C-alpha cells in the first residue's frame, strides 16, 4: 500500500483517553454496523469483540440456537 492509498480519520471527544478507549473497544458490538458488508453473520445473535491483550484478535461470534 502506498502513502497515497492511506486514509486517516480522527475524532475528538471530551472524555479521558482511557474512557474513550474502553468505550471503543469494550462496546464495539454496540456501534459497529450490521449487515453483510460489515459482518460475516447478519444474524442478530452474533456479536463482535476485541480480545483485551497485545496481539489479541477481532472476533465475531454467533450464539448457538
N, CA, C and O atoms as a MOPAC input file, in Angstrom:
PM7 MOZYME 1SCF
protein

 N      0.85100 1    -1.17100 1     0.00000 1
 C      0.00000 1     0.00000 1     0.00000 1
 C      0.89700 1     1.23500 1     0.00000 1
 O      1.81900 1     1.34300 1     0.80900 1
 N      0.62600 1     2.14400 1    -0.89300 1
 C      1.42700 1     3.35600 1    -0.98000 1
 C      0.87000 1     4.43000 1    -0.04700 1
 O     -0.25100 1     4.31800 1     0.44700 1
 N      1.66200 1     5.46200 1     0.18300 1
 C      1.21800 1     6.59200 1     1.02100 1
 C     -0.06900 1     7.20400 1     0.47600 1
 O     -0.92200 1     7.63400 1     1.25200 1
 N     -0.21800 1     7.24800 1    -0.83200 1
 C     -1.39700 1     7.84800 1    -1.43700 1
 C     -2.66600 1     7.05200 1    -1.14200 1
 O     -3.76400 1     7.60100 1    -1.23400 1
 N     -2.54200 1     5.78000 1    -0.79200 1
 C     -3.69900 1     4.93300 1    -0.54100 1
 C     -4.13100 1     4.91500 1     0.92400 1
 O     -5.17100 1     4.34100 1     1.24500 1
 N     -3.36700 1     5.52300 1     1.80600 1
 C     -3.69200 1     5.51400 1     3.22800 1
 C     -4.76000 1     6.55000 1     3.55300 1
 O     -4.78700 1     7.63600 1     2.97500 1
 N     -5.63000 1     6.20200 1     4.47800 1
 C     -6.66200 1     7.11700 1     4.95300 1
 C     -6.58000 1     7.17700 1     6.46500 1
 O     -6.45700 1     6.14300 1     7.12100 1
 N     -6.64400 1     8.35600 1     7.01900 1
 C     -6.64200 1     8.52300 1     8.46700 1
 C     -7.86500 1     9.34600 1     8.85300 1
 O     -8.16200 1    10.37200 1     8.24100 1
 N     -8.56800 1     8.87500 1     9.87900 1
 C     -9.74200 1     9.56800 1    10.38100 1
 C     -9.51300 1     9.84200 1    11.85700 1
 O     -9.08000 1     8.95600 1    12.59400 1
 N     -9.80000 1    11.05900 1    12.29200 1
 C     -9.62500 1    11.43900 1    13.69200 1
 C    -10.93900 1    11.98100 1    14.23500 1
 O    -11.61000 1    12.78700 1    13.58900 1
 N    -11.29300 1    11.52800 1    15.42600 1
 C    -12.46800 1    12.04800 1    16.11600 1
 C    -12.04200 1    12.46900 1    17.50800 1
 O    -11.43100 1    11.68700 1    18.23500 1
 N    -12.35600 1    13.68600 1    17.88000 1
 C    -12.00700 1    14.18000 1    19.21300 1
 C    -13.25000 1    14.15100 1    20.09900 1
 O    -14.32900 1    14.57900 1    19.68800 1
 N    -13.08500 1    13.64000 1    21.32100 1
 C    -14.17800 1    13.58900 1    22.28400 1
 C    -13.69600 1    14.18100 1    23.59900 1
 O    -12.50400 1    14.15000 1    23.90100 1
 N    -14.61000 1    14.71200 1    24.36600 1
 C    -14.25800 1    15.38400 1    25.62300 1
 C    -14.35700 1    14.43600 1    26.81500 1
 O    -15.10100 1    14.69300 1    27.76200 1
 N    -13.60700 1    13.34500 1    26.76300 1
 C    -13.53300 1    12.38800 1    27.87100 1
 C    -12.07400 1    11.96900 1    28.01500 1
 O    -11.28900 1    12.11800 1    27.07800 1
 N    -11.71000 1    11.45100 1    29.17300 1
 C    -10.34100 1    10.97200 1    29.33200 1
 C    -10.01800 1     9.87100 1    28.30500 1
 O    -10.89900 1     9.11100 1    27.90100 1
 N     -8.76900 1     9.79800 1    27.89800 1
 C     -8.33400 1     8.85300 1    26.87900 1
 C     -8.69200 1     7.40700 1    27.24500 1
 O     -9.16500 1     6.65800 1    26.39000 1
 N     -8.47600 1     7.01400 1    28.48500 1
 C     -8.76500 1     5.63600 1    28.90600 1
 C    -10.25400 1     5.31800 1    28.77800 1
 O    -10.62300 1     4.20800 1    28.39400 1
 N    -11.10400 1     6.28500 1    29.09700 1
 C    -12.55300 1     6.08200 1    28.99100 1
 C    -12.97300 1     5.92800 1    27.52500 1
 O    -13.77500 1     5.05400 1    27.19600 1
 N    -12.43500 1     6.77000 1    26.65900 1
 C    -12.75300 1     6.68100 1    25.23100 1
 C    -12.28700 1     5.34500 1    24.65800 1
 O    -13.01500 1     4.71400 1    23.89200 1
 N    -11.09300 1     4.91300 1    25.01800 1
 C    -10.56000 1     3.64300 1    24.53300 1
 C    -11.41900 1     2.48000 1    25.01300 1
 O    -11.72000 1     1.57300 1    24.23700 1
 N    -11.81900 1     2.49500 1    26.29200 1
 C    -12.64800 1     1.42500 1    26.84000 1
 C    -13.99000 1     1.36100 1    26.11100 1
 O    -14.45800 1     0.27200 1    25.78100 1
 N    -14.60300 1     2.49300 1    25.86200 1
 C    -15.88000 1     2.53300 1    25.16100 1
 C    -15.72400 1     1.99000 1    23.74300 1
 O    -16.54500 1     1.19400 1    23.28700 1
 N    -14.68600 1     2.41100 1    23.05500 1
 C    -14.43800 1     1.97300 1    21.68600 1
 C    -14.22700 1     0.46800 1    21.62100 1
 O    -14.76900 1    -0.19200 1    20.73400 1
 N    -13.45500 1    -0.08100 1    22.53700 1
 C    -13.09900 1    -1.49300 1    22.46700 1
 C    -14.11100 1    -2.41200 1    23.14000 1
 O    -14.47100 1    -3.44400 1    22.57200 1
 N    -14.57300 1    -2.06400 1    24.32500 1
 C    -15.47200 1    -2.94000 1    25.07400 1
 C    -16.89300 1    -2.94300 1    24.52000 1
 O    -17.60500 1    -3.93900 1    24.65000 1
 N    -17.30800 1    -1.85600 1    23.91500 1
 C    -18.67400 1    -1.73900 1    23.39900 1
 C    -18.72900 1    -1.79100 1    21.87500 1
 O    -19.67400 1    -1.28200 1    21.27200 1
 N    -17.72700 1    -2.39900 1    21.25100 1
 C    -17.64300 1    -2.39400 1    19.78900 1
 C    -18.88400 1    -2.98600 1    19.13100 1
 O    -19.28300 1    -2.53800 1    18.05600 1
 N    -19.49400 1    -3.98000 1    19.75600 1
 C    -20.68100 1    -4.59300 1    19.16000 1
 C    -21.87000 1    -3.63500 1    19.12700 1
 O    -22.77600 1    -3.80900 1    18.31200 1
 N    -21.87800 1    -2.63500 1    19.99300 1
 C    -22.98600 1    -1.68100 1    20.03800 1
 C    -22.94000 1    -0.67700 1    18.89000 1
 O    -23.98800 1    -0.22800 1    18.42600 1
 N    -21.75300 1    -0.32100 1    18.42700 1
 C    -21.67200 1     0.72200 1    17.41200 1
 C    -21.21000 1     0.24700 1    16.04300 1
 O    -21.39700 1     0.96200 1    15.05900 1
 N    -20.60900 1    -0.94300 1    15.94900 1
 C    -20.15700 1    -1.44200 1    14.65200 1
 C    -21.38900 1    -1.77900 1    13.81400 1
 O    -22.31300 1    -2.42700 1    14.30700 1
 N    -21.41200 1    -1.35300 1    12.57200 1
 C    -22.57800 1    -1.56600 1    11.71500 1
 C    -22.88200 1    -3.04900 1    11.52000 1
 O    -21.99600 1    -3.90300 1    11.57100 1
 N    -24.15000 1    -3.31900 1    11.29900 1
 C    -24.60200 1    -4.68200 1    10.98600 1
 C    -24.86200 1    -4.77300 1     9.48400 1
 O    -24.93800 1    -3.75600 1     8.79500 1
 N    -24.99200 1    -5.95700 1     9.00500 1
 C    -25.27500 1    -6.17000 1     7.59200 1
 C    -24.12700 1    -6.90500 1     6.92000 1
 O    -23.01600 1    -6.94600 1     7.44900 1
 N    -24.39200 1    -7.48900 1     5.75300 1
 C    -23.41000 1    -8.34100 1     5.09000 1
 C    -22.13200 1    -7.61100 1     4.66600 1
 O    -21.09400 1    -8.24700 1     4.48700 1
 N    -22.19300 1    -6.32900 1     4.50800 1
 C    -20.98700 1    -5.58700 1     4.12100 1
 C    -20.01000 1    -5.43000 1     5.29200 1
 O    -18.80900 1    -5.27600 1     5.07300 1
 N    -20.50900 1    -5.46900 1     6.51900 1
 C    -19.70200 1    -5.17800 1     7.69700 1
 C    -19.44400 1    -6.37500 1     8.60700 1
 O    -18.54300 1    -6.33600 1     9.44500 1
 N    -20.22300 1    -7.42900 1     8.44700 1
 C    -20.08400 1    -8.60900 1     9.30600 1
 C    -20.27700 1    -9.86700 1     8.46100 1
 O    -20.97900 1    -9.85900 1     7.45000 1
 N    -19.63900 1   -10.93700 1     8.90000 1
 C    -19.85100 1   -12.21200 1     8.20400 1
 C    -21.25800 1   -12.71000 1     8.45100 1
 O    -21.89800 1   -13.22500 1     7.53400 1
 N    -21.75600 1   -12.56800 1     9.67200 1
 C    -23.09800 1   -13.02600 1    10.02200 1
 C    -24.00500 1   -11.82000 1    10.20300 1
 O    -23.65300 1   -10.86800 1    10.89900 1
 N    -25.15800 1   -11.86300 1     9.58200 1
 C    -26.13400 1   -10.78200 1     9.76400 1
 C    -27.16400 1   -11.16800 1    10.81200 1
 O    -28.09900 1   -10.41400 1    11.08100 1
 N    -26.99200 1   -12.34200 1    11.40300 1
 C    -27.88000 1   -12.83700 1    12.45100 1
 C    -27.79500 1   -11.92900 1    13.67500 1
 O    -26.70400 1   -11.51700 1    14.06800 1
 N    -28.92800 1   -11.62100 1    14.26900 1
 C    -28.95500 1   -10.77600 1    15.47300 1
 C    -28.25900 1   -11.44600 1    16.65500 1
 O    -27.91500 1   -10.76900 1    17.62300 1
 N    -28.04600 1   -12.75900 1    16.59700 1
 C    -27.38100 1   -13.47700 1    17.67000 1
 C    -25.86400 1   -13.39600 1    17.60900 1
 O    -25.17900 1   -13.95000 1    18.46800 1
 N    -25.33700 1   -12.71400 1    16.60700 1
 C    -23.88500 1   -12.59800 1    16.50400 1
 C    -23.39700 1   -11.37400 1    17.26700 1
 O    -24.14900 1   -10.42200 1    17.48200 1
 N    -22.14200 1   -11.40700 1    17.66900 1
 C    -21.56600 1   -10.24900 1    18.36300 1
 C    -20.08400 1   -10.12600 1    18.02600 1
 O    -19.42300 1   -11.09900 1    17.66500 1
 N    -19.59100 1    -8.91300 1    18.15500 1
 C    -18.17800 1    -8.62300 1    17.90300 1
 C    -17.48600 1    -8.31400 1    19.21200 1
 O    -18.09300 1    -7.77400 1    20.13600 1
 N    -16.20400 1    -8.66100 1    19.28500 1
 C    -15.42300 1    -8.27600 1    20.45500 1
 C    -13.94700 1    -8.23500 1    20.08200 1
 O    -13.50200 1    -8.89400 1    19.14200 1
 N    -13.21400 1    -7.45400 1    20.83500 1
 C    -11.76000 1    -7.38100 1    20.71400 1
 C    -11.16400 1    -8.07300 1    21.92600 1
 O    -11.59300 1    -7.83000 1    23.05500 1
 N    -10.18600 1    -8.92600 1    21.70400 1
 C     -9.51100 1    -9.56800 1    22.83200 1
 C     -8.64100 1    -8.52700 1    23.52500 1
 O     -7.87000 1    -7.83200 1    22.86400 1
 N     -8.75500 1    -8.40600 1    24.86900 1
 C     -8.12000 1    -7.30200 1    25.60900 1
 C     -6.65900 1    -7.54100 1    25.98900 1
 O     -6.29700 1    -7.44800 1    27.16200 1
 N     -5.82500 1    -7.84700 1    25.00400 1
 C     -4.39400 1    -8.00300 1    25.27800 1
 C     -3.61300 1    -7.74600 1    23.99800 1
 O     -4.15800 1    -7.83400 1    22.89800 1
 N     -2.34700 1    -7.43000 1    24.15000 1
 C     -1.49400 1    -7.15600 1    22.99300 1
 C     -1.49600 1    -8.37100 1    22.08000 1
 O     -1.25300 1    -9.49100 1    22.52900 1
 N     -1.76600 1    -8.15500 1    20.82000 1
 C     -1.83600 1    -9.24400 1    19.86500 1
 C     -3.18200 1    -9.92400 1    19.81300 1
 O     -3.36200 1   -10.88700 1    19.06700 1
 N     -4.15400 1    -9.43000 1    20.61100 1
 C     -5.48500 1   -10.02400 1    20.64700 1
 C     -6.20700 1    -9.87000 1    19.32000 1
 O     -5.86100 1    -9.01200 1    18.50700 1
 N     -7.19500 1   -10.69100 1    19.11300 1
 C     -7.91500 1   -10.71100 1    17.86100 1
 C     -9.19200 1    -9.89700 1    17.87100 1
 O     -9.67000 1    -9.44300 1    18.91100 1
 N     -9.71900 1    -9.73200 1    16.68400 1
 C    -11.01500 1    -9.09900 1    16.44200 1
 C    -11.94400 1   -10.24400 1    16.06100 1
 O    -11.78700 1   -10.83700 1    14.99300 1
 N    -12.91300 1   -10.56400 1    16.92100 1
 C    -13.70400 1   -11.78300 1    16.75600 1
 C    -15.17500 1   -11.50100 1    16.56000 1
 O    -15.73300 1   -10.57900 1    17.15400 1
 N    -15.79800 1   -12.31400 1    15.71300 1
 C    -17.24500 1   -12.30100 1    15.55900 1
 C    -17.72700 1   -13.67900 1    15.98000 1
 O    -17.26900 1   -14.69100 1    15.44900 1
 N    -18.64000 1   -13.72000 1    16.92300 1
 C    -19.16500 1   -14.99500 1    17.41400 1
 C    -20.66300 1   -15.06300 1    17.18300 1
 O    -21.34100 1   -14.04000 1    17.08500 1
 N    -21.16200 1   -16.28000 1    17.09800 1
 C    -22.60100 1   -16.49900 1    16.93400 1
 C    -23.08900 1   -17.38100 1    18.05400 1
 O    -22.44400 1   -18.37000 1    18.40100 1
 N    -24.22500 1   -17.02800 1    18.62000 1
 C    -24.82500 1   -17.84500 1    19.67300 1
 C    -25.42000 1   -19.09900 1    19.04100 1
 O    -26.06700 1   -19.04100 1    17.99500 1
 N    -25.18800 1   -20.22300 1    19.69600 1
 C    -25.79900 1   -21.47300 1    19.22500 1
 C    -27.29300 1   -21.40100 1    19.48000 1
 O    -27.72000 1   -20.95200 1    20.54400 1
 N    -28.07800 1   -21.82900 1    18.53200 1
 C    -29.50400 1   -21.69900 1    18.75000 1
 C    -30.28300 1   -22.59400 1    17.97300 1
 O    -31.51000 1   -22.58500 1    18.06500 1

